[in-house]
Amino acid sequence: MKNQSYKQVKRMTPAMRIIHWVNALCMIGAVATGLYIGHPYYATFIADGAVDKYVMAWNRYGHFIIAIIFDVTSILIAYLYFFSRFEKPYKKLIPNAQNLREFGAVVVNLITLNRVKKFDSAHVDSFNSVYFTLFHLLLVWMLFTGLQLYVHSFTAGTSSIGGWWPAFLHIATDWTIWASGGTIMDVRLSHHASMWWILAWILFHVYYQVWRTIFWKEGDIGIVISGTKFVKEDALS
């Protein structure tokens, strides 16, 4: 039997891996604090059995800091989509004949459990590009709706740094009220529902990476750690 040779292919830069794991850790923190803000599910006690009244404040503070980190990573991801020297994912989003064929081929490969594989798996494919773009769009929606809920708490129209901050947030996020249904409660429900869509996205993302690792035998699960995978030599020719 002829031994199959593999070639190591670079798939993620160190910056991309750092952003990935920062987002993963922040997602855990955002879900934990967000669920508490919506429906407090624990309490901490201080001296003499009294409940710590600042638990909600700390959860809101943590949620806000995580949102800021997401803002920064979202800007970095948007920049890398178009100007990365490593790869430009936006090219895979263009609905041309080649990308549409590749998208369909990846879907067929997934449905048929790897019985039909007519695309190059050495680099990012159009299916994964579209899938990750949906995640980033959901994340952006979460950020805008979250900031709208945040500015809604400034009932006096001012903040500790002046009235310009709430005014700016209103200009940037008031459209989410209309887009959600017309009320601030609609924004709150949309923000909460989007969290479940993101969690569903994450479940399929993890499943698909494990699926690819098992069926393709190219070490895809290790990409987010080492930045590389292994592809059969004949697949590259």
MILUM-525616 format. One line per field, with one value per residue (C-alpha): residue number from 1; residue in three letters; x, y, z. Coordinates in Angstrom, 3 decimals. Layout:
<rs>
num (NUM; ...)
residu (ala; ...)
east (X; ...)
north (Y; ...)
up (Z; ...)
</rs>
This chain:
<rs>
num (1; 2; 3; 4; 5; 6; 7; 8; 9; 10; 11; 12; 13; 14; 15; 16; 17; 18; 19; 20; 21; 22; 23; 24; 25; 26; 27; 28; 29; 30; 31; 32; 33; 34; 35; 36; 37; 38; 39; 40; 41; 42; 43; 44; 45; 46; 47; 48; 49; 50; 51; 52; 53; 54; 55; 56; 57; 58; 59; 60; 61; 62; 63; 64; 65; 66; 67; 68; 69; 70; 71; 72; 73; 74; 75; 76; 77; 78; 79; 80; 81; 82; 83; 84; 85; 86; 87; 88; 89; 90; 91; 92; 93; 94; 95; 96; 97; 98; 99; 100; 101; 102; 103; 104; 105; 106; 107; 108; 109; 110; 111; 112; 113; 114; 115; 116; 117; 118; 119; 120; 121; 122; 123; 124; 125; 126; 127; 128; 129; 130; 131; 132; 133; 134; 135; 136; 137; 138; 139; 140; 141; 142; 143; 144; 145; 146; 147; 148; 149; 150; 151; 152; 153; 154; 155; 156; 157; 158; 159; 160; 161; 162; 163; 164; 165; 166; 167; 168; 169; 170; 171; 172; 173; 174; 175; 176; 177; 178; 179; 180; 181; 182; 183; 184; 185; 186; 187; 188; 189; 190; 191; 192; 193; 194; 195; 196; 197; 198; 199; 200; 201; 202; 203; 204; 205; 206; 207; 208; 209; 210; 211; 212; 213; 214; 215; 216; 217; 218; 219; 220; 221; 222; 223; 224; 225; 226; 227; 228; 229; 230; 231; 232; 233; 234; 235; 236; 237)
residu (met; lys; asn; gln; ser; tyr; lys; gln; val; lys; arg; met; thr; pro; ala; met; arg; ile; ile; his; trp; val; asn; ala; leu; cys; met; ile; gly; ala; val; ala; thr; gly; leu; tyr; ile; gly; his; pro; tyr; tyr; ala; thr; phe; ile; ala; asp; gly; ala; val; asp; lys; tyr; val; met; ala; trp; asn; arg; tyr; gly; his; phe; ile; ile; ala; ile; ile; phe; asp; val; thr; ser; ile; leu; ile; ala; tyr; leu; tyr; phe; phe; ser; arg; phe; glu; lys; pro; tyr; lys; lys; leu; ile; pro; asn; ala; gln; asn; leu; arg; glu; phe; gly; ala; val; val; val; asn; leu; ile; thr; leu; asn; arg; val; lys; lys; phe; asp; ser; ala; his; val; asp; ser; phe; asn; ser; val; tyr; phe; thr; leu; phe; his; leu; leu; leu; val; trp; met; leu; phe; thr; gly; leu; gln; leu; tyr; val; his; ser; phe; thr; ala; gly; thr; ser; ser; ile; gly; gly; trp; trp; pro; ala; phe; leu; his; ile; ala; thr; asp; trp; thr; ile; trp; ala; ser; gly; gly; thr; ile; met; asp; val; arg; leu; ser; his; his; ala; ser; met; trp; trp; ile; leu; ala; trp; ile; leu; phe; his; val; tyr; tyr; gln; val; trp; arg; thr; ile; phe; trp; lys; glu; gly; asp; ile; gly; ile; val; ile; ser; gly; thr; lys; phe; val; lys; glu; asp; ala; leu; ser)
east (0.000; 1.333; 1.981; 0.030; 2.200; 0.926; 1.979; 1.651; -0.408; -0.663; -4.279; -4.284; -1.801; -0.953; -3.156; -6.111; -5.654; -5.428; -8.643; -10.344; -9.534; -10.218; -13.665; -14.228; -13.408; -15.397; -18.387; -18.423; -18.250; -20.882; -23.372; -22.794; -23.162; -25.932; -28.096; -27.590; -28.620; -31.772; -32.621; -30.294; -29.489; -27.110; -26.347; -23.220; -23.258; -21.111; -20.815; -23.774; -25.488; -26.359; -26.634; -24.020; -26.065; -23.347; -23.535; -25.751; -23.482; -20.417; -22.202; -23.228; -19.691; -18.212; -20.749; -19.879; -16.112; -16.610; -18.690; -15.807; -13.406; -15.862; -15.952; -12.175; -11.985; -14.861; -12.918; -9.806; -11.750; -13.388; -9.939; -8.470; -11.421; -10.267; -6.625; -4.978; -1.705; -2.312; -5.725; -8.741; -11.971; -14.180; -13.072; -14.840; -18.071; -18.393; -21.267; -19.379; -19.580; -16.458; -17.548; -21.087; -19.766; -17.424; -20.190; -22.418; -19.585; -18.851; -22.548; -22.733; -19.570; -21.143; -24.465; -22.899; -20.440; -17.369; -18.362; -18.095; -15.255; -14.703; -13.015; -9.662; -9.658; -6.144; -7.479; -10.641; -13.694; -16.720; -19.017; -16.905; -16.447; -20.214; -20.743; -18.222; -19.585; -23.028; -21.432; -19.769; -23.024; -24.837; -22.091; -22.405; -26.179; -25.607; -23.245; -25.652; -28.685; -26.605; -25.475; -29.094; -30.091; -27.099; -27.955; -31.612; -30.480; -29.349; -32.804; -31.472; -29.825; -26.355; -23.503; -20.438; -18.483; -21.153; -24.242; -22.318; -21.874; -25.585; -26.347; -23.750; -25.077; -28.636; -27.533; -25.624; -28.164; -31.719; -32.351; -32.275; -35.600; -37.268; -35.444; -36.461; -40.162; -40.669; -40.117; -37.180; -38.634; -38.376; -34.693; -34.234; -35.963; -33.963; -30.714; -31.619; -32.750; -29.539; -27.559; -29.283; -28.617; -24.934; -24.821; -26.413; -23.787; -21.006; -22.393; -22.425; -18.992; -17.424; -19.304; -18.173; -14.511; -14.592; -16.451; -13.785; -11.011; -12.589; -13.617; -10.867; -8.054; -6.212; -5.960; -8.456; -9.164; -5.587; -5.766; -6.805; -3.843; -0.943; -2.304; -1.674; -3.270; -2.059; -3.340; -2.719; -0.091; -2.248; -5.047; -2.724; -1.750)
north (0.000; 3.411; 5.715; 8.971; 12.066; 15.251; 18.867; 21.340; 24.367; 27.637; 28.598; 31.171; 33.837; 34.442; 37.568; 35.582; 32.902; 35.492; 37.148; 33.736; 32.796; 36.289; 36.114; 32.605; 33.644; 36.867; 34.923; 32.800; 35.919; 37.759; 34.891; 34.424; 38.118; 38.726; 35.932; 37.322; 40.831; 39.431; 37.109; 37.049; 33.434; 33.708; 35.924; 36.595; 37.211; 39.477; 39.834; 38.792; 37.012; 40.230; 40.036; 41.959; 44.668; 45.337; 41.964; 43.335; 46.359; 44.127; 41.950; 45.018; 46.382; 43.063; 42.825; 46.354; 45.716; 42.518; 44.501; 46.968; 44.086; 42.751; 46.232; 46.210; 42.673; 43.442; 46.403; 44.244; 41.467; 43.950; 45.323; 41.846; 40.881; 43.404; 44.278; 41.168; 40.275; 36.618; 36.130; 38.284; 36.475; 38.978; 37.414; 34.191; 36.125; 37.384; 35.367; 34.437; 31.053; 29.661; 30.563; 29.279; 25.946; 25.636; 26.503; 23.818; 21.280; 21.810; 21.397; 18.184; 16.931; 17.554; 15.926; 12.844; 12.308; 12.956; 10.598; 13.446; 15.967; 18.229; 21.288; 22.347; 22.073; 23.468; 26.998; 28.669; 27.774; 29.894; 27.936; 28.718; 32.327; 32.830; 31.002; 33.145; 36.307; 35.449; 35.131; 38.521; 40.130; 38.608; 39.935; 43.432; 43.324; 42.256; 45.181; 47.789; 46.448; 46.156; 49.770; 50.830; 49.062; 50.704; 54.253; 53.693; 53.681; 57.332; 58.666; 62.141; 62.449; 62.853; 60.735; 61.063; 62.304; 64.664; 64.703; 64.106; 60.394; 59.458; 61.738; 59.942; 56.518; 57.537; 58.644; 55.394; 52.921; 54.340; 52.681; 49.303; 50.176; 50.471; 47.407; 45.291; 46.158; 49.640; 49.464; 49.129; 45.793; 44.573; 45.523; 43.624; 40.515; 40.711; 41.056; 38.004; 35.933; 36.794; 35.264; 31.908; 32.165; 32.777; 29.801; 27.638; 28.961; 27.990; 24.463; 23.839; 25.464; 23.106; 20.120; 20.949; 21.346; 17.949; 16.523; 17.811; 16.438; 12.974; 12.715; 14.671; 13.520; 16.790; 18.024; 20.884; 20.942; 22.066; 25.155; 27.465; 26.232; 25.802; 27.853; 25.007; 21.863; 18.952; 18.350; 15.382; 16.144; 14.933; 17.275; 20.226; 19.239)
up (0.000; -0.975; 1.966; 1.753; 2.199; 3.813; 3.601; 6.482; 5.469; 7.417; 8.097; 10.924; 11.922; 15.605; 15.563; 14.225; 16.904; 19.679; 18.453; 18.288; 21.877; 23.236; 21.623; 22.986; 26.570; 26.252; 24.938; 28.101; 30.255; 28.199; 28.448; 32.180; 33.036; 30.500; 31.877; 35.366; 34.277; 32.688; 35.580; 38.631; 39.410; 42.352; 45.322; 47.355; 51.062; 53.181; 56.939; 59.147; 56.242; 54.406; 50.617; 48.661; 46.923; 44.360; 42.601; 39.827; 39.440; 39.048; 36.479; 34.499; 34.691; 33.520; 30.699; 29.564; 29.604; 27.591; 25.076; 24.685; 23.986; 21.393; 19.832; 19.465; 18.048; 15.647; 14.257; 13.896; 12.165; 9.781; 8.916; 8.370; 6.144; 3.571; 4.259; 5.719; 4.004; 4.868; 3.236; 2.386; 3.411; 1.570; -1.729; -0.712; -0.060; -3.621; -5.193; -8.353; -10.105; -8.429; -4.882; -5.447; -6.764; -3.805; -1.331; -2.817; -2.876; 0.828; 1.708; -0.357; 1.349; 4.756; 3.878; 2.257; 5.143; 2.983; 0.160; -2.351; -1.929; -4.930; -3.430; -2.032; 1.771; 2.124; 2.545; 3.820; 1.717; 0.833; 3.173; 6.234; 5.102; 4.881; 8.180; 10.055; 8.466; 9.865; 13.307; 13.028; 11.859; 14.846; 17.095; 15.636; 16.164; 19.770; 20.273; 18.867; 20.751; 23.919; 23.641; 23.101; 26.331; 28.018; 26.901; 27.820; 31.472; 31.181; 32.079; 32.854; 29.427; 30.856; 32.215; 34.405; 31.378; 30.086; 27.910; 24.684; 25.451; 25.718; 22.752; 20.640; 21.648; 20.798; 17.332; 16.815; 18.208; 18.239; 14.872; 16.643; 18.316; 14.915; 13.567; 16.572; 16.525; 17.918; 21.672; 24.037; 25.173; 21.578; 21.646; 24.898; 23.505; 20.273; 22.230; 24.308; 21.296; 19.437; 22.296; 21.674; 17.940; 18.693; 21.057; 18.347; 15.918; 18.342; 18.802; 15.050; 14.658; 17.213; 15.755; 12.225; 13.193; 14.919; 11.903; 9.513; 11.708; 11.762; 8.111; 6.359; 8.664; 8.128; 11.717; 11.363; 15.104; 15.734; 13.518; 16.385; 18.461; 16.039; 13.152; 10.701; 9.298; 7.157; 3.633; 1.357; -1.264; -4.163; -3.040; -3.598; -7.120)
</rs>
